[in-house]
Amino acid sequence: MSLMLGDSNFDLVQYFLRLWEMLFEHRISEATQARPEMAEAIIRREIEDYLRTSLLRERLHLQPDTKDNAKALAARNRGNELFVPKLGKDLEALQHYNESIAYSEPGSEARALAYGDRSVVCLKFNLFKECLENIRLARASNYPARLADQLSEREQYAKKCLNLLPPIFPDPAKRTPGKYRPRGTGRPALQLSYEAHRNIPHLVKCVELRQNSEFGRHLVTTQHLKAGDVLMIEKPYASLLCERDQYKRCAFCHNEDTFTLIPCEGCTVAMYCSEECRDKAHKQYHRYECAVLRDCWRSVGFPVEMLLGLRTVATAFASFDQSLGQWIYRMGTLDETKVNAFTVDWNKATDRDIYDTVHVLATNQNRRDHKQLASLIFFAYIVQGLLLDRTELGPLCWSCPSRRKLLFELLLRHTQTALTSKNDVYHMERVKLEDDHVEDDESEEESSVDNNNSDDRKSPRNVHHEERTHAIAIYPLFSMVNHSCIPNVAPIHLLDGRLAMVATRPIAAGEQLYNINGFSTFDPDDSARRHALQLSHFFKCRCASCQSRVVGFSPVKLLEEQYFFRRLSLKDWDWQQEVHMLVEYINQAERRHLQSVVTGPELLLAHTMRKLHGYAPDDDMFTLTGELSKKSWETTAQQMMRFFCG
């Protein structure tokens, strides 16, 4: 079985493109020529008529997500194929065991066996507490009597080793498998660098919201800012775990508790680190998406923003006490022009007040061409149909056209909001470089600096930290930061799920704050960069790089930075010292600052701050799979010999 949720046998995007060429394009173009202002209504009518009369749902094989022990067995067998000595696929096998648990029926032998297999993986990695938790779960799921002796022997061994062997992770007393455990870096939490806004305690007072015809809504600083300043620390309104992490991380808190995840009992997709997170997810949004989530991934998973839009709608509906009537009234009386996230008192804001700030985020709908708008309407109708058929929204909407209309319009709106404003959420992960990529003593300074640190676990030279995306999210305030190919702020994702906005270069009073939307001056083809921005965000970038078409560094600046990086590489600085040196260098270099490029120190500052505040030693899988686990595994083998041989 595949760990990916999409269906490679049916590409709905390609299906729509064929429909557009064969059916929709001519009819919509002809109908909108005389009435261009009615384009959306015409597109909706054409697509709704097609979906009502076609057999698309039958072709998609859409059906309620149910537990299936046969699929659970197939996933477990795939895990067993991978969990063999020297293959090096133990963690991939673990995800297949989790998939088996997610598919299995409660109390079934299939689930009990998968928990038992997972306990063996835990044992291999000296995770004795996790091993015992899986043994408990296996017994609670009616572990077969014919294998009970093996399970008891494993339990006895794990209990004995728990007190004899050194722990793999720091602070083992804090690890309680099956319970939510806040992650930490062991360092002081980030704090705002200046006085907080009176109404917005998570934003500095000097950052203000402005609006004009050129930039729309945007953020500006009223005072000079320095590199390294923390300007905002914000919670996401809605977030969605990436497909490849579904059986690896908690679907609610996103913690990496791969060894002890428990399943949602209503679907085969979501898994959680604890009953606490499972209950919170159900209350806050999952009850409205549970029955449709797998089919949504299968049919419209390619535009993942559609799923984030669904999550946003589900979260908002819960905030209205499951009352579509209240929501309709709120939307009918809401004056979007008067919604200002900077005048909301966030100290007292209700969930509904916070939703209003998300509701008015840009959709760019009036800038989309007919083809793109039609594709989004097509996907929104499919998701709406699934919600009406399978969830408690159905009985609330079928008899009331205004409620069905509201549901559709919100799905369409928040899909477009996600396309425009979503942000990747990432964590730092230590990875081992391939032998042919290992740098020698004359390697580039930046790579050398990344490996020279004395934090937590000193990395071998062929190991470095990479930023890995595990979720996407919508942030009410940070989403209003405009794009520039030469950003002056960077998002730092914290372990508690919040986002910190940090200045990466000096910013003058009155200057706008800019983030980067996946394109920078490091992209070699500036014309392709500008074209991609126009297609994805519907604007012409006017940053210094795009206007001057300058890419790269001047020779003088490059030599100066090479000297600075050489200084960094001469000593094993810890990350905090490294950040201090980078901040000091960038701020001192302000007068000589090149406005048309992103400099190496700016990039390294963001990267190092992400290591400092977004790396969880407790979730470091390299500890389990890399050189650091070798001695531990050898100790385990010796201990097993002593235990079983008396």
C-alpha positions in Angstrom: 0.0 0.0 0.0 1.1 3.6 -0.6 1.4 6.0 2.3 0.3 8.8 -0.1 -3.5 9.5 0.0 -3.9 10.7 -3.6 -5.2 8.3 -6.2 -2.7 7.9 -9.1 -5.4 6.1 -11.1 -7.6 9.1 -11.3 -6.2 12.6 -11.8 -9.1 15.0 -11.3 -7.1 18.0 -12.5 -6.4 16.4 -15.8 -10.0 15.3 -16.0 -11.1 18.9 -15.6 -8.6 20.2 -18.2 -10.1 17.7 -20.7 -13.6 18.9 -19.8 -12.6 22.5 -20.2 -11.3 21.9 -23.7 -14.1 19.7 -24.8 -17.1 21.3 -23.1 -16.7 24.3 -20.9 -14.4 26.7 -22.7 -16.6 27.3 -25.7 -19.8 27.5 -23.9 -18.5 29.8 -21.1 -16.7 32.0 -23.5 -19.8 32.4 -25.7 -22.1 33.1 -22.7 -19.8 35.7 -21.1 -19.0 37.7 -24.2 -22.3 39.6 -23.9 -22.3 39.6 -20.0 -18.7 39.6 -18.7 -19.9 40.8 -15.3 -21.9 37.6 -14.9 -18.9 35.3 -15.5 -18.9 33.6 -12.1 -22.6 33.0 -12.2 -22.4 31.5 -15.7 -19.5 29.3 -14.8 -21.2 28.0 -11.7 -24.4 27.2 -13.7 -22.5 25.3 -16.4 -20.5 23.3 -13.9 -23.4 22.6 -11.6 -25.5 21.4 -14.5 -22.7 19.1 -15.6 -22.2 17.6 -12.2 -25.9 17.0 -11.7 -26.2 15.0 -14.9 -22.8 13.3 -15.2 -21.6 10.1 -13.7 -18.5 11.7 -12.3 -19.0 10.5 -8.8 -19.4 6.9 -10.0 -16.2 7.2 -12.0 -14.3 8.6 -9.0 -15.6 5.6 -6.9 -16.4 8.0 -4.1 -17.6 6.2 -1.0 -17.7 6.8 2.7 -14.4 6.2 4.5 -14.7 3.1 6.6 -12.4 0.9 8.6 -11.2 -2.1 6.6 -9.2 -5.0 8.2 -8.2 -6.3 4.8 -6.5 -3.0 4.0 -5.0 -2.9 7.5 -3.5 -6.4 6.8 -2.0 -5.2 3.5 -0.4 -2.2 5.2 1.0 -4.3 7.9 2.5 -6.8 5.4 4.1 -3.9 3.6 5.6 -2.8 6.9 6.9 -6.3 7.6 8.6 -6.4 4.2 10.5 -3.2 5.1 11.3 -4.1 8.7 14.3 -6.4 8.0 17.9 -6.2 9.2 20.3 -3.9 7.3 17.6 -2.7 4.9 17.5 0.7 6.7 13.7 1.2 6.2 12.6 0.8 9.8 10.9 4.2 10.0 9.1 3.7 6.7 7.9 0.4 8.1 6.7 2.2 11.2 4.5 4.5 9.1 3.0 1.4 7.4 2.2 -0.1 10.8 0.6 3.3 11.7 -1.4 3.1 8.4 -2.5 -0.4 9.4 -3.7 0.9 12.8 -5.6 3.7 11.1 -7.4 1.3 8.7 -8.1 -1.4 11.3 -11.4 -1.8 13.2 -11.5 -1.0 16.9 -10.8 -4.1 19.0 -9.7 -6.2 16.0 -6.9 -8.6 15.8 -5.5 -6.6 12.9 -5.1 -3.5 15.1 -3.6 -5.6 18.0 -1.0 -7.1 15.7 0.0 -3.7 14.3 0.4 -2.4 17.8 2.5 -5.5 18.6 4.7 -4.9 15.5 5.1 -1.3 16.5 6.3 -2.3 19.9 9.1 -4.4 18.2 10.3 -1.3 16.3 10.3 0.7 19.6 12.4 -2.1 21.2 15.0 -1.9 18.4 15.5 1.8 19.1 15.6 1.4 22.9 12.4 3.3 23.3 11.2 1.2 26.2 8.4 3.5 27.4 7.0 3.6 23.9 7.4 -0.2 23.6 5.4 -0.7 26.8 2.7 1.7 25.7 2.2 -0.2 22.4 2.0 -3.5 24.4 -0.7 -1.9 26.5 -2.6 -0.8 23.3 -2.2 -4.3 21.8 -3.7 -5.9 24.8 -6.6 -3.4 24.9 -7.2 -4.3 21.2 -7.6 -8.1 22.1 -4.1 -9.3 21.2 -4.4 -13.0 20.1 -3.8 -15.5 22.9 -1.6 -17.6 20.6 1.0 -14.9 20.7 0.5 -13.7 24.2 3.7 -15.3 25.6 5.8 -13.4 23.1 4.2 -10.1 24.0 4.7 -10.8 27.8 8.4 -11.7 27.2 8.9 -8.5 25.2 7.2 -6.6 28.0 9.4 -8.2 30.7 12.5 -7.3 28.7 11.4 -3.7 28.1 10.7 -3.2 31.8 14.1 -4.5 32.8 16.0 -2.4 30.2 14.1 0.7 31.1 16.2 1.0 34.3 19.4 -0.4 33.0 20.1 1.4 29.7 20.8 5.1 29.1 17.9 7.0 27.5 18.0 7.9 23.9 16.5 11.3 24.4 17.1 14.0 27.0 14.8 14.4 30.0 13.2 10.9 29.7 11.0 11.6 32.8 9.1 14.1 30.7 8.2 11.6 28.1 4.9 9.9 28.7 3.8 8.0 25.6 0.2 8.5 24.7 0.1 11.9 26.4 0.4 15.3 24.7 3.9 16.7 25.4 4.8 20.3 24.6 8.1 20.4 22.6 10.9 22.6 23.7 14.4 23.6 22.6 15.7 24.0 26.2 16.3 27.7 25.6 14.3 30.8 26.6 11.3 31.4 24.4 11.3 34.1 21.8 9.9 37.5 22.9 8.9 40.6 21.0 11.8 43.0 20.7 9.8 46.1 21.4 6.6 47.2 23.2 3.6 45.3 22.1 0.6 46.8 20.4 -2.1 47.7 22.9 -4.8 45.7 21.2 -2.5 43.0 19.7 -0.2 41.5 22.3 1.5 39.3 19.8 2.6 42.3 17.5 5.1 45.1 18.2 3.5 48.6 18.5 5.6 50.1 15.7 4.1 47.9 13.0 1.0 49.4 11.4 -1.5 48.4 8.8 -1.7 50.6 5.7 -3.8 50.4 2.5 -3.5 52.0 -0.9 -4.3 51.2 -4.5 -0.7 50.1 -5.3 0.0 47.6 -2.5 -3.4 46.9 -1.1 -3.3 46.0 2.6 0.3 45.9 3.8 2.4 46.3 6.9 4.8 49.2 7.6 7.2 50.0 10.5 7.1 53.4 12.1 10.5 53.1 13.6 13.9 51.9 12.5 14.3 48.1 13.0 17.5 46.0 13.3 18.2 42.6 11.9 17.2 40.0 14.5 14.3 42.0 15.9 11.2 39.9 16.7 8.2 41.7 15.4 5.3 39.2 15.7 4.5 35.9 17.3 1.2 34.6 15.9 -0.9 31.4 16.1 -2.4 30.0 12.8 -6.1 30.2 12.3 -6.1 26.9 10.5 -3.4 24.4 9.5 -3.2 21.2 7.6 -0.7 18.4 7.9 1.0 17.5 4.6 0.1 14.2 2.9 3.5 12.5 3.5 3.3 13.2 7.3 -0.2 11.8 7.8 1.0 8.6 9.5 4.0 10.3 11.1 2.8 13.3 13.0 -0.2 14.2 15.2 -2.9 15.7 12.9 -3.7 18.3 15.6 -0.5 19.5 17.3 1.8 18.2 14.5 4.2 16.7 17.0 6.2 13.8 15.7 5.0 11.0 17.9 5.3 8.3 15.2 5.9 5.5 17.7 2.7 6.0 19.7 0.0 7.6 17.4 -3.6 6.5 17.9 -6.2 6.6 15.2 -9.4 8.6 14.6 -12.2 6.0 14.9 -14.2 7.7 12.2 -11.8 7.8 9.3 -8.6 6.2 8.1 -6.5 9.4 7.6 -6.1 11.3 10.9 -3.9 10.0 13.7 -3.1 11.7 17.0 -0.5 11.8 19.7 -3.0 11.5 22.5 -6.7 11.4 23.3 -6.4 15.0 24.3 -5.4 16.1 20.8 -8.0 13.8 19.2 -10.8 15.3 21.3 -9.7 18.9 20.6 -9.5 18.2 16.8 -12.9 16.6 16.8 -14.4 19.6 18.6 -12.6 22.3 16.7 -13.0 21.0 13.1 -12.6 17.3 12.4 -16.2 16.3 13.1 -17.2 18.2 9.9 -14.4 16.7 7.6 -13.9 13.3 9.0 -16.2 11.5 6.7 -14.9 13.2 3.5 -11.2 13.7 4.2 -9.9 10.6 2.4 -12.0 11.2 -0.7 -11.0 14.8 -0.7 -7.4 13.8 -0.7 -8.1 11.3 -3.5 -10.1 13.5 -5.7 -8.9 17.1 -5.1 -5.7 16.6 -3.2 -3.5 18.0 -5.9 -4.7 21.6 -5.2 -4.0 21.1 -1.5 -5.3 24.6 -0.9 -8.8 23.1 -1.4 -8.2 21.0 1.7 -6.9 23.9 3.7 -10.0 25.8 2.6 -12.2 23.0 3.9 -10.3 23.0 7.2 -10.8 26.8 7.5 -14.6 26.4 6.8 -14.9 23.6 9.3 -13.0 25.6 12.0 -15.2 28.6 11.4 -18.4 26.6 11.5 -17.4 25.3 14.9 -16.9 28.8 16.2 -20.5 29.6 15.3 -21.7 26.8 17.6 -22.6 24.6 14.6 -25.3 27.2 13.6 -25.4 27.9 9.9 -28.2 30.4 10.7 -25.9 32.4 12.9 -23.2 32.3 10.3 -25.6 33.5 7.5 -26.6 36.4 9.7 -23.0 37.2 10.5 -22.0 37.2 6.8 -25.1 39.2 5.9 -24.4 42.0 8.3 -20.6 42.0 7.9 -19.1 45.1 6.3 -15.9 43.8 4.9 -14.5 47.3 4.3 -14.6 47.9 8.1 -12.9 44.7 9.2 -9.5 45.7 10.4 -7.3 43.2 12.2 -5.4 46.1 13.8 -8.5 47.6 15.4 -9.7 44.3 16.8 -9.0 43.9 20.5 -7.1 40.6 20.4 -7.1 40.5 24.2 -10.9 40.0 24.1 -11.4 38.7 20.6 -13.8 35.8 20.2 -13.3 33.0 17.7 -15.9 34.8 15.5 -14.0 38.1 15.7 -10.8 36.2 14.6 -12.6 34.5 11.8 -13.7 37.9 10.4 -10.0 38.8 10.0 -9.5 35.6 8.0 -12.7 36.1 6.0 -11.4 39.4 4.5 -8.0 38.1 3.4 -7.4 38.6 -0.3 -8.9 36.0 -2.7 -7.8 37.5 -6.0 -11.0 36.1 -7.6 -11.5 39.1 -9.9 -8.0 38.6 -11.3 -8.4 34.9 -12.2 -9.2 33.9 -15.7 -12.2 31.9 -16.6 -10.3 28.6 -16.7 -8.7 28.9 -13.3 -11.9 30.1 -11.7 -13.9 27.3 -13.3 -11.4 24.7 -11.9 -11.8 26.1 -8.4 -15.6 26.1 -8.7 -15.5 22.6 -10.0 -13.5 21.3 -7.0 -15.6 23.3 -4.6 -18.8 21.7 -5.9 -17.4 18.2 -5.5 -16.3 18.9 -1.8 -19.7 20.5 -1.1 -21.5 17.5 -2.4 -19.4 15.2 -0.2 -20.2 17.3 2.9 -23.9 17.4 2.2 -24.0 13.6 1.6 -21.9 12.4 4.6 -21.8 15.0 7.4 -24.2 16.7 9.8 -24.1 19.7 7.4 -26.4 17.7 5.0 -29.6 17.8 7.1 -28.9 21.5 8.0 -28.5 22.5 4.3 -30.7 20.3 2.0 -33.9 22.0 2.8 -32.4 25.5 2.8 -30.9 26.8 -0.5 -29.4 29.8 1.3 -27.4 27.5 3.5 -26.2 25.4 0.6 -25.1 28.6 -1.2 -23.2 29.8 1.9 -21.4 26.5 2.2 -20.3 26.6 -1.4 -19.3 30.2 -1.4 -17.2 29.8 1.8 -15.4 26.7 0.3 -14.6 28.7 -2.8 -13.6 31.8 -0.9 -11.2 30.1 1.5 -9.7 27.9 -1.2 -8.7 31.1 -3.0 -7.5 32.7 0.3 -5.3 29.6 0.8 -3.9 30.0 -2.7 -3.1 33.6 -2.1 -2.0 33.6 1.6 -1.0 30.1 2.8 2.4 29.7 4.4 4.5 26.5 4.6 5.1 25.3 8.1 8.5 23.6 8.6 10.7 22.1 11.2 14.5 21.6 11.3 15.7 18.1 10.7 19.2 16.7 10.8 20.0 14.7 7.7 23.0 12.7 6.6 24.6 13.9 3.3 25.6 11.4 0.7 29.3 10.7 0.5 29.7 12.6 -2.8 28.1 15.7 -1.3 30.3 15.8 1.8 32.4 19.0 1.9 36.1 18.9 2.4 38.1 21.4 4.5 37.9 24.0 1.7 34.1 23.7 1.5 31.9 26.7 1.3 31.7 28.7 4.5 28.0 28.4 4.9 28.0 24.6 4.8 30.9 24.6 7.2 29.1 26.9 9.6 26.0 24.7 9.6 28.0 21.7 10.8 30.2 23.6 13.3 28.0 23.9 16.3 28.1 22.7 19.9 24.3 22.6 20.5 22.5 19.7 22.0 24.0 17.0 19.8 27.2 17.9 18.0 26.7 16.8 14.4 29.2 14.7 12.5 30.7 16.6 9.5 28.5 14.8 7.0 25.3 15.8 8.8 23.5 19.1 8.6 20.2 20.7 9.3 17.5 21.1 6.7 14.2 22.8 6.7 11.4 20.3 6.0 7.8 21.3 5.4 5.2 19.3 7.3 2.1 21.5 7.1 0.5 24.6 5.5 -1.3 27.2 7.5 -3.3 30.5 7.3 -2.2 33.4 9.6 -4.5 36.4 10.0 -1.8 39.0 10.4 1.3 37.5 8.8 -0.8 36.8 5.6 -0.9 40.6 5.1 2.8 40.9 4.6 3.4 41.4 0.9 6.0 39.6 -1.3 9.4 40.9 -2.4 12.1 38.9 -4.1 14.4 40.7 -1.6 12.5 40.1 1.7 13.4 42.0 4.9 11.6 39.7 7.3 11.4 35.9 7.6 9.0 33.5 9.3 10.5 31.4 12.1 8.2 28.4 13.0 8.2 27.6 16.7 7.7 24.2 18.2 4.4 25.2 19.8 2.9 25.9 16.4 3.3 29.7 16.4 5.1 31.8 13.8 7.6 34.4 14.7 8.2 37.2 12.2 11.9 38.3 12.4 13.7 41.2 10.6 16.6 39.8 8.5 18.1 43.2 7.6 17.8 46.7 8.9 14.5 48.3 8.0 14.0 52.1 7.9 11.1 53.9 9.5 8.3 54.1 7.0 9.5 51.1 5.0 7.1 48.3 4.2 7.7 44.8 5.5 8.2 42.1 2.9 8.2 38.3 3.0 9.1 36.0 0.1 6.6 33.8 -1.7 9.0 31.1 -3.0 11.0 33.3 -5.4 14.2 35.2 -4.7 17.1 36.9 -6.4 18.8 33.5 -6.3 16.5 32.4 -9.1 18.8 32.7 -12.1 16.1 33.6 -14.7 14.6 36.9 -13.5 12.1 37.0 -16.3 10.8 33.5 -15.4 10.6 34.6 -11.8 8.5 37.7 -12.6 6.3 35.6 -14.9 5.7 32.9 -12.2 4.8 35.7 -9.7 2.3 37.1 -12.1 0.7 33.7 -12.7 0.5 32.7 -9.0 -0.1 36.0 -7.2 -1.4 38.2 -10.0 0.9 41.1 -9.5 4.0 42.6 -11.1 6.8 42.6 -8.6 8.5 46.1 -8.3 11.3 45.1 -5.9 14.8 46.5 -6.6 15.9 43.2 -8.1 13.0 43.0 -10.6 13.3 46.6 -11.6 17.1 46.6 -12.0 17.4 43.0 -13.1 20.4 42.6 -10.9 21.1 39.0 -9.8 23.9 38.0 -7.5 26.6 39.9 -5.6 29.1 42.6 -6.3 32.7 41.4 -6.1 33.5 43.7 -3.2 30.5 42.5 -1.2 31.3 38.9 -2.0 34.8 39.2 -0.6 33.6 40.9 2.5 31.1 38.2 3.2 33.7 35.5 2.5 35.9 37.0 5.1 33.0 37.1 7.6 32.1 33.4 6.9 35.7 32.4 7.4 35.6 34.0 10.8 32.5 32.0 11.7 34.1 28.8 10.6 37.2 29.2 12.7 35.4 28.2 15.9 32.6 25.9 17.0 30.1 28.6 17.9 26.8 27.5 19.4 23.7 28.7 17.6 23.0 31.5 20.0 26.5 32.9 19.5 26.2 32.4 15.7 22.9 34.4 15.7 24.6 37.2 17.7 27.5 37.4 15.3 25.2 37.4 12.3 23.0 40.2 13.7 26.0 42.3 14.6 27.5 41.9 11.1 24.3 42.6 9.2 23.5 45.7 11.3 27.0 47.1 11.0 27.0 46.6 7.2 23.7 48.6 6.9 25.3 51.6 5.1 27.0 49.3 2.6 23.8 47.2 2.2 22.9 46.2 -1.4 19.2 46.7 -1.9 18.9 44.5 -5.0 20.1 41.2 -3.6 19.5 38.8 -0.7 22.8 38.4 1.1 24.3 35.2 2.5 24.3 36.4 6.1 20.6 37.2 5.8 19.8 33.7 4.7 22.0 32.2 7.3 20.4 34.3 10.0 17.0 33.0 9.2 18.3 29.4 8.9 20.2 29.6 12.2 17.2 31.1 14.1 15.1 28.2 12.7 17.6 25.8 14.1 17.6 27.6 17.4 13.9 27.8 17.8 12.4 25.2 15.5 14.6 22.1 16.2 13.3 19.6 18.7 16.0 17.3 20.1 13.2 15.0 21.3 12.1 14.4 17.7 15.5 14.0 16.2 15.1 10.8 14.1 18.9 11.0 13.3 19.4 9.9 16.9 17.6 6.7 16.1 18.9 6.0 12.6 22.3 7.6 12.4 25.7 7.1 14.0 24.5 8.3 17.4 22.3 5.1 17.8 25.1 2.7 16.9 26.5 2.3 20.4 23.0 2.2 21.9 22.0 -0.6 19.5 25.2 -2.5 20.4 24.4 -2.1 24.1 20.9 -3.4 23.4 22.2 -6.5 21.7 24.6 -7.2 24.6 21.8 -6.6 27.2 19.5 -8.9 25.3 22.1 -11.7 25.5 22.5 -11.2 29.2 18.7 -11.1 29.7 17.8 -14.2 27.7 20.9 -16.2 28.8 20.3 -15.5 32.5 
